[in-house]
Amino acid sequence: MSTKYLNYEVISWQGLIQMIVYLLGRGYYHWHLIYLPESKQDKWASIDKKLIAKYGMDISKYTRRDRKKRKIANFYYLRWQHIAILLHTDGEITSKVKASIAKLDDTIDEFYDIRKTHMLLSIGGISTYEIYEHQDKVVVKLEKQCYRELKTGLIDVAETKNKTRMIKTFDQLNGMPAWSGVYQQKKALAKFLVKQARKNGVKLSLSDLRIVGKRFVYKVF
């Protein structure tokens, strides 16, 4: 779904992360994450419209460019299913936006700066990703608890002493987008599984495990 100028409804969670990284890399450093009630799906569209109007986001790329030159903050909105995110650049928040906020609900959503505060994005029980900036680059990796749970799962499969099952279980990790941070974690998990397999008397080597390092580019809207 889109408004006149703004595409915002993303077709996959992979595309959502991809677009978040894209915008963070272009100066939309400030973020506010919202998990909409899944029981109120019939109201999501109206919430979209309210938020877009609240922050004056349905503007052309030329207006965005002009605002950037004048050091005025630009806002952007994305949603995939019940996960919504507001982002904005550095710069002045105009009196028009402030007036819109006051008119609609008299509250300003709390924004965090990705350069100071990591974003934890929970994908509907599938996994949780940690997104942050490090040395002027946006990093995406699995959140610590999510990573620990994967290690526990590898311990369990290693204890079956079934080499084929170990290989198939590890291969499922390749379903995750291969951001550099995630790729490094997958390589560490591969070494961990090899070690656990050998503890259980199974000769498993890194060459037995497929580790996909190429990142697929997803269609976003």
C-alpha positions in Angstrom: 0.0 0.0 0.0 1.2 3.6 -0.6 0.0 7.1 -0.3 0.6 9.8 -3.0 4.4 9.8 -2.5 5.3 7.4 0.3 5.6 3.7 -0.1 5.4 2.2 3.4 3.8 -1.2 3.5 6.5 -3.8 3.1 5.8 -7.3 1.7 8.3 -9.3 3.9 10.2 -9.0 7.1 13.5 -9.4 5.2 12.5 -6.4 3.1 11.7 -4.5 6.2 15.2 -5.0 7.6 16.7 -4.2 4.2 14.8 -0.9 4.0 15.6 0.0 7.6 19.3 -0.5 6.9 19.0 1.5 3.7 17.4 4.5 5.5 19.8 4.4 8.4 22.6 4.5 6.0 21.1 7.7 4.5 20.9 9.6 7.7 17.6 8.5 9.2 19.3 7.8 12.5 16.4 8.4 14.8 14.0 5.5 15.3 10.8 4.6 17.1 9.5 1.0 16.9 5.9 0.1 17.3 4.3 -3.3 17.6 0.6 -2.9 16.6 -2.0 -5.1 18.4 -2.5 -8.1 16.1 -6.1 -8.3 17.4 -6.8 -4.9 15.9 -5.7 -5.6 12.4 -8.7 -3.9 11.0 -7.4 -0.6 12.4 -3.8 -0.9 11.1 -4.6 1.2 8.0 -6.1 4.0 10.0 -3.1 4.0 12.3 -0.9 4.2 9.2 -2.7 7.3 8.0 -2.7 8.9 11.4 1.1 8.5 11.8 1.9 9.6 8.3 -0.3 12.7 8.7 1.2 13.4 12.2 4.7 13.7 11.0 4.0 15.0 7.5 5.7 12.1 5.7 3.7 12.0 2.5 6.0 14.4 0.6 7.9 14.2 -2.7 11.6 13.4 -3.0 12.1 17.0 -4.1 10.6 18.3 -0.8 12.7 15.9 1.1 15.8 17.1 -0.7 14.9 20.7 0.0 14.3 20.0 3.7 17.7 18.3 3.9 19.4 21.4 2.4 17.6 23.6 5.0 18.6 21.3 7.8 14.9 20.3 8.5 14.2 16.8 9.7 12.7 14.4 7.3 10.5 11.5 8.6 9.8 8.1 7.1 7.3 5.3 8.0 7.5 1.6 7.3 5.2 -1.3 8.3 5.3 -5.0 7.8 2.2 -6.7 9.3 2.1 -5.6 12.9 5.6 -4.1 13.0 5.8 -0.4 12.3 8.8 1.9 12.5 9.2 5.7 12.4 12.5 7.1 11.4 13.8 10.7 11.0 17.0 12.5 10.1 18.9 15.0 12.1 17.5 18.5 11.8 14.9 20.9 13.0 11.3 19.6 13.6 9.1 22.2 11.9 6.4 24.1 13.7 3.9 22.5 11.2 4.8 19.0 12.4 4.7 20.1 16.0 1.2 21.6 15.4 0.1 18.3 13.8 1.3 16.3 16.8 -0.5 18.6 19.2 -3.7 18.5 17.1 -3.8 14.7 16.8 -2.8 13.4 20.2 -0.6 15.9 22.0 2.2 13.4 22.4 5.6 13.1 20.8 6.8 9.5 20.2 10.1 8.7 21.9 12.8 8.4 19.3 16.2 6.8 19.8 19.5 7.5 18.0 20.9 4.4 16.3 24.4 5.8 16.9 23.8 5.5 20.6 21.0 2.9 21.2 20.8 -0.4 19.4 17.5 -1.4 17.8 16.1 -4.9 18.7 13.7 -6.0 16.1 11.6 -9.1 17.0 10.2 -10.9 14.0 7.0 -12.5 15.2 8.6 -15.3 17.2 10.9 -16.3 14.4 14.0 -14.5 15.6 15.2 -11.2 17.0 17.7 -9.0 15.2 20.0 -6.4 16.7 20.6 -3.4 14.4 23.2 -0.7 15.3 25.9 1.6 13.8 29.5 0.7 14.2 32.4 2.7 12.6 29.9 4.5 10.3 28.4 1.2 9.1 25.0 -0.3 9.9 25.4 -3.8 11.5 22.7 -6.4 11.5 23.2 -9.5 13.7 21.2 -12.0 15.8 20.3 -10.7 19.3 22.3 -12.4 22.1 19.4 -14.5 23.5 18.3 -15.6 20.0 21.9 -16.6 19.3 22.2 -18.6 22.5 18.9 -20.4 21.7 20.4 -21.4 18.3 23.5 -22.8 20.1 21.2 -24.8 22.5 19.4 -26.3 19.4 22.8 -27.3 17.9 23.8 -29.0 21.2 20.5 -30.9 21.1 20.9 -32.1 17.5 24.6 -33.0 18.1 23.5 -35.3 21.0 21.4 -37.3 18.5 24.7 -38.4 16.9 23.0 -38.3 13.6 25.3 -36.5 11.2 22.7 -36.1 8.4 20.3 -34.4 10.9 23.1 -32.1 12.1 23.8 -31.0 8.5 20.1 -30.4 7.7 19.5 -28.5 11.0 22.5 -26.2 10.3 21.3 -25.6 6.7 18.1 -24.1 8.0 20.2 -21.2 9.3 20.8 -20.2 5.7 17.2 -19.0 5.6 18.3 -15.9 7.5 19.4 -12.9 5.4 23.2 -13.0 5.1 24.0 -9.6 6.6 27.7 -9.5 7.5 27.0 -9.7 11.2 24.7 -12.7 10.8 27.2 -14.3 8.4 30.0 -14.1 11.1 27.6 -15.6 13.6 26.7 -18.5 11.3 30.4 -19.2 10.8 30.9 -19.2 14.6 27.9 -21.6 14.9 29.3 -23.9 12.3 32.5 -24.2 14.3 30.4 -24.7 17.5 28.4 -27.5 15.9 31.6 -29.3 14.6 33.0 -29.2 18.2 29.7 -30.5 19.7 29.5 -33.3 17.1 33.0 -34.5 17.9 32.2 -34.4 21.6 29.5 -36.9 20.7 31.8 -39.1 18.7 30.7 -37.9 15.2 33.3 -36.9 12.6 31.8 -33.6 11.3 33.9 -31.0 9.5 33.3 -27.4 8.4 33.3 -28.6 4.8 30.2 -30.7 5.5 28.2 -27.5 6.4 26.9 -25.1 3.8 27.3 -21.4 4.9 25.6 -19.0 2.6 27.4 -15.6 2.6 25.8 -13.9 -0.4 23.0 -11.6 0.6 19.9 -11.7 -1.5 18.3 -8.4 -2.4 14.6 -8.5 -1.6 11.7 -6.7 -3.2 10.5 -4.3 -0.6 7.1 -3.0 -1.7 
